[in-house]
């Protein structure tokens, strides 16, 4: 988190108080693939929020930055997981999120099973496979294709999401290699949030830029970097978002890109213009 960003307790206060203009969606980046989205009607969801140090236990991978949001303060309508890996479905945040009873947990079956194993009642989960759709407040949420081969811990049911509120649609790739099926499921989105690290079963910065180009996204946004120390992403990782921006602009000279600041509100309209 940047030094001038809100502290974890204050970030939720900001999110809760933020008035999203009609015809827009506001998002906050939580590092890695974690995002909070809010729509004009007031519904708030989180996608893949990793807010603990749980991966230190499983893979000896320590956070390089503090978590920008305290899950115990958050009163979310839904938590969406793209798959069951701990940096996308944080086991140490499930209980704190679940302490707000209205919160529901959405994700593929392996993810929702993990939520239940953490003590959350099954009726508070919604298992999704590619093509399934559900409404949460003013959000329409559709599960889309992802391909995430990761030999140490397979995620065969990994998905991405297209989240729509009014005229704005946001594609969240989750973890995925480049695949033409991703394009098929997400063409014409307003905002495309794409992993760029290029290791551990993810597309690299150049492949992510190509995917955004083929989608026809109005605003292309790199993600899945900045949480670990660079060496933690593995040999050959493409972690510089400027690499993504440069490749995308070669493909779409007039295209819009955005390199996010953690915990900073970004409001996007139907034309992909952000403020």
Secondary structure, 3 states (H helix, E strand, C coil): CCCCCCCHHHHHHHHHHCCCCCCEEEEEECCCCCEEEEECCCCEEEECCCCCCHHHHHHCCCECCCCCCCCCCCCCCEEECCCCCCCCCCHHHHHHHHCCCCCEEEECHHHHHHHHHCCCCHHHEEECCCCCEEEECCEEEEEEECCCCCHHHCCCCCEEEEEEECCEEEEECCCCCCCHHHHHHHCCCCEEEEECECCCCCCEHHHHHHHHHHHCCCEEEEECCCCECHHHHCCCCCCCHHHHHHHHHHHCCCCEEECCCCCCCEEEECCCCEC
